[in-house]
Amino acid sequence: MSIIIIKTGGKQYKIKEGDILKVEKIEGEIGDKIEFNEILLISDEKGEDVKIGQPYLEGKKIKAEILEQGKGKKIVILKYKAKTRYRKKTGHRQLYTKVKIEKITK
């Protein structure tokens, strides 16, 4: 089993086969198969056989399945200015996609 670092949604994730993770929203329905092409690093468990991309590894793909589409918890944003009676309260719920990593294709 190998350790992989991929980039999706502007973030980097350390994954291995069978992992379930929440990533930024990816278009698709529940049960759809997707591929991650932006692989930055692949290593074995002991860290002996390491392959680093420049910036990405060519010819490698990660296959995954969409398990869930949803929204995260609400984050409250408060703006306040003293002595001017200015208060503004807004919120944000980030969209996410829960995926299960299935296999690495070479």
Backbone as CSV, one residue per row, in Angstrom:
resi,resn,N_x,N_y,N_z,CA_x,CA_y,CA_z,C_x,C_y,C_z
1,MET,0.856,-1.187,0.000,0.000,0.000,0.000,0.896,1.242,0.000
2,SER,0.515,2.236,-0.765,1.351,3.424,-0.888,0.643,4.658,-0.340
3,ILE,1.446,5.661,-0.053,0.949,6.951,0.416,1.041,7.918,-0.754
4,ILE,-0.021,8.693,-0.959,-0.106,9.578,-2.106,-0.513,10.969,-1.634
5,ILE,0.025,11.984,-2.291,-0.416,13.358,-2.051,-1.005,13.871,-3.355
6,ILE,-2.294,14.279,-3.282,-2.974,14.808,-4.463,-3.384,16.249,-4.201
7,LYS,-3.686,16.953,-5.292,-4.159,18.330,-5.200,-5.537,18.395,-5.844
8,THR,-6.514,18.909,-5.111,-7.851,19.132,-5.654,-8.502,20.273,-4.889
9,GLY,-9.201,21.125,-5.595,-9.889,22.245,-4.955,-8.946,23.232,-4.298
10,GLY,-7.718,23.344,-4.798,-6.763,24.294,-4.233,-6.108,23.815,-2.950
11,LYS,-6.352,22.563,-2.542,-5.776,22.016,-1.324,-5.050,20.718,-1.645
12,GLN,-4.164,20.313,-0.736,-3.441,19.067,-0.905,-3.904,18.076,0.156
13,TYR,-4.034,16.794,-0.230,-4.517,15.757,0.661,-3.575,14.567,0.632
14,LYS,-3.280,14.019,1.818,-2.485,12.808,1.940,-3.464,11.640,2.017
15,ILE,-3.386,10.718,1.054,-4.369,9.645,0.967,-3.689,8.297,0.759
16,LYS,-4.470,7.233,0.910,-4.083,5.887,0.522,-5.343,5.155,0.102
17,GLU,-5.213,3.983,-0.471,-6.374,3.241,-0.966,-7.346,2.946,0.178
18,GLY,-8.638,3.140,-0.090,-9.668,2.864,0.899,-10.039,4.054,1.764
19,ASP,-9.310,5.154,1.677,-9.616,6.343,2.486,-10.914,6.996,2.044
20,ILE,-11.597,7.614,2.995,-12.779,8.422,2.713,-12.447,9.836,3.163
21,LEU,-12.619,10.819,2.267,-12.296,12.181,2.640,-13.277,13.168,2.034
22,LYS,-13.364,14.331,2.682,-14.200,15.429,2.193,-13.307,16.400,1.442
23,VAL,-13.686,16.690,0.205,-12.945,17.638,-0.617,-13.900,18.745,-1.057
24,GLU,-13.339,19.792,-1.644,-14.170,20.860,-2.186,-15.136,20.291,-3.210
25,LYS,-16.246,20.963,-3.422,-17.326,20.488,-4.293,-16.814,20.043,-5.661
26,ILE,-17.177,18.811,-6.048,-16.894,18.260,-7.361,-18.232,17.926,-7.996
27,GLU,-18.432,18.332,-9.235,-19.687,18.047,-9.913,-19.841,16.548,-10.134
28,GLY,-21.049,16.045,-9.881,-21.334,14.634,-10.094,-22.422,14.161,-9.145
29,GLU,-22.961,12.999,-9.464,-24.012,12.395,-8.649,-23.407,11.350,-7.710
30,ILE,-24.165,10.965,-6.696,-23.729,9.920,-5.784,-23.570,8.618,-6.565
31,GLY,-22.438,7.955,-6.388,-22.150,6.720,-7.102,-21.313,6.910,-8.356
32,ASP,-21.152,8.152,-8.808,-20.323,8.411,-9.993,-18.856,8.125,-9.697
33,LYS,-18.132,7.685,-10.716,-16.694,7.459,-10.608,-15.976,8.699,-11.129
34,ILE,-14.948,9.128,-10.395,-14.162,10.292,-10.799,-12.681,9.919,-10.776
35,GLU,-11.856,10.760,-11.381,-10.420,10.557,-11.398,-9.715,11.821,-10.947
36,PHE,-8.657,11.643,-10.158,-7.785,12.741,-9.775,-6.503,12.599,-10.588
37,ASN,-6.161,13.625,-11.357,-4.984,13.586,-12.219,-3.795,14.334,-11.620
38,GLU,-4.050,15.251,-10.706,-2.986,16.084,-10.156,-2.350,15.391,-8.953
39,ILE,-1.435,14.465,-9.231,-0.752,13.704,-8.182,0.627,14.324,-7.986
40,LEU,0.909,14.729,-6.756,2.165,15.408,-6.461,3.257,14.442,-6.020
41,LEU,2.883,13.373,-5.284,3.886,12.476,-4.728,3.289,11.086,-4.525
42,ILE,4.067,10.058,-4.788,3.693,8.679,-4.459,4.883,8.058,-3.736
43,SER,4.591,7.416,-2.591,5.634,6.801,-1.793,5.127,5.478,-1.233
44,ASP,6.049,4.554,-0.925,5.628,3.334,-0.247,5.533,3.619,1.258
45,GLU,5.081,2.625,2.033,4.861,2.824,3.475,6.137,3.226,4.218
46,LYS,7.271,2.667,3.827,8.523,2.931,4.538,9.217,4.204,4.055
47,GLY,8.769,4.757,2.955,9.378,5.967,2.426,10.646,5.712,1.635
48,GLU,10.836,4.478,1.147,12.039,4.153,0.392,11.899,4.472,-1.095
49,ASP,10.763,4.108,-1.690,10.528,4.349,-3.115,9.634,5.575,-3.262
50,VAL,10.234,6.743,-3.454,9.494,8.000,-3.519,9.572,8.565,-4.936
51,LYS,8.409,8.927,-5.484,8.347,9.564,-6.796,7.702,10.926,-6.608
52,ILE,8.407,11.976,-7.030,7.930,13.346,-6.871,7.672,13.926,-8.249
53,GLY,6.517,14.565,-8.415,6.166,15.162,-9.692,6.808,16.519,-9.898
54,GLN,6.844,16.962,-11.168,7.426,18.250,-11.517,6.455,19.084,-12.327
55,PRO,5.353,19.597,-11.929,4.760,19.555,-10.589,3.897,18.324,-10.346
56,TYR,3.437,17.634,-11.430,2.583,16.462,-11.257,3.245,15.244,-11.884
57,LEU,2.868,14.063,-11.384,3.349,12.817,-11.968,2.549,12.511,-13.229
58,GLU,3.241,12.176,-14.296,2.594,11.888,-15.570,2.152,10.426,-15.620
59,GLY,0.991,10.177,-16.212,0.518,8.825,-16.428,-0.112,8.156,-15.225
60,LYS,-0.163,8.802,-14.085,-0.766,8.236,-12.878,-2.136,8.856,-12.675
61,LYS,-3.089,8.045,-12.220,-4.434,8.532,-11.931,-4.956,7.842,-10.679
62,ILE,-5.775,8.533,-9.946,-6.424,7.982,-8.765,-7.905,7.876,-9.085
63,LYS,-8.468,6.681,-8.938,-9.897,6.489,-9.173,-10.619,6.554,-7.842
64,ALA,-11.764,7.255,-7.835,-12.542,7.426,-6.612,-14.027,7.379,-6.950
65,GLU,-14.838,7.209,-5.913,-16.289,7.169,-6.064,-16.901,8.223,-5.167
66,ILE,-17.908,8.941,-5.681,-18.601,9.958,-4.893,-19.584,9.262,-3.958
67,LEU,-19.442,9.526,-2.660,-20.331,8.939,-1.664,-21.430,9.898,-1.235
68,GLU,-21.121,11.204,-1.213,-22.076,12.168,-0.661,-21.769,13.561,-1.188
69,GLN,-22.824,14.341,-1.398,-22.700,15.770,-1.704,-23.389,16.492,-0.550
70,GLY,-22.765,17.525,-0.004,-23.404,18.184,1.127,-22.844,19.556,1.407
71,LYS,-23.309,20.115,2.528,-22.852,21.415,3.012,-22.256,21.235,4.396
72,GLY,-21.193,21.976,4.667,-20.548,21.923,5.974,-21.317,22.737,7.000
73,LYS,-20.770,22.813,8.210,-21.389,23.609,9.270,-21.323,25.090,8.916
74,LYS,-22.256,25.852,9.460,-22.298,27.284,9.184,-21.190,28.003,9.938
75,ILE,-20.519,28.882,9.223,-19.519,29.760,9.818,-20.144,31.145,9.896
76,VAL,-20.120,31.748,11.076,-20.732,33.059,11.288,-19.671,34.139,11.108
77,ILE,-20.004,35.154,10.314,-19.106,36.281,10.069,-19.752,37.529,10.660
78,LEU,-19.051,38.178,11.584,-19.550,39.406,12.208,-18.639,40.560,11.824
79,LYS,-19.259,41.678,11.419,-18.524,42.910,11.175,-19.069,43.943,12.150
80,TYR,-18.163,44.696,12.771,-18.570,45.635,13.800,-17.631,46.830,13.786
81,LYS,-18.227,48.023,13.850,-17.431,49.235,13.986,-17.913,49.976,15.222
82,ALA,-16.997,50.291,16.087,-17.337,50.934,17.350,-17.845,52.355,17.127
83,LYS,-18.803,52.752,17.941,-19.332,54.125,18.030,-20.069,54.594,16.777
84,THR,-20.353,53.705,15.820,-21.052,54.136,14.608,-22.344,53.361,14.370
85,ARG,-22.730,52.517,15.290,-23.943,51.693,15.190,-23.920,50.789,13.949
86,TYR,-22.725,50.349,13.575,-22.609,49.466,12.411,-22.345,48.042,12.881
87,ARG,-23.279,47.160,12.579,-23.124,45.736,12.868,-23.681,44.965,11.681
88,LYS,-22.957,43.954,11.251,-23.426,43.139,10.144,-23.099,41.685,10.451
89,LYS,-24.106,40.828,10.361,-23.920,39.403,10.636,-24.319,38.608,9.393
90,THR,-23.388,37.805,8.885,-23.672,36.941,7.754,-23.138,35.547,8.070
91,GLY,-23.456,34.600,7.216,-22.986,33.238,7.416,-22.595,32.605,6.102
92,HIS,-21.906,31.469,6.212,-21.460,30.750,5.013,-21.433,29.261,5.313
93,ARG,-21.938,28.461,4.370,-21.852,27.002,4.459,-21.129,26.502,3.217
94,GLN,-19.951,25.922,3.423,-19.122,25.459,2.315,-19.663,24.152,1.748
95,LEU,-19.753,24.071,0.429,-20.169,22.838,-0.230,-18.996,21.859,-0.250
96,TYR,-19.281,20.572,-0.043,-18.232,19.560,-0.074,-18.727,18.307,-0.784
97,THR,-17.785,17.468,-1.157,-18.056,16.164,-1.751,-17.268,15.136,-0.960
98,LYS,-17.943,14.106,-0.489,-17.266,13.025,0.214,-16.952,11.935,-0.805
99,VAL,-15.673,11.555,-0.894,-15.245,10.558,-1.876,-14.514,9.415,-1.181
100,LYS,-14.570,8.237,-1.820,-13.823,7.072,-1.358,-12.771,6.743,-2.410
101,ILE,-11.509,6.680,-1.978,-10.412,6.375,-2.879,-10.426,4.874,-3.152
102,GLU,-10.495,4.506,-4.435,-10.605,3.096,-4.788,-9.264,2.493,-5.196
103,LYS,-8.624,3.025,-6.242,-7.350,2.444,-6.654,-6.490,3.438,-7.411
104,ILE,-5.214,3.076,-7.501,-4.232,3.878,-8.206,-3.936,3.185,-9.525
105,THR,-4.083,3.907,-10.639,-3.749,3.320,-11.927,-2.410,3.864,-12.384
106,LYS,-1.645,3.012,-13.005,-0.295,3.410,-13.422,-0.219,3.632,-14.912
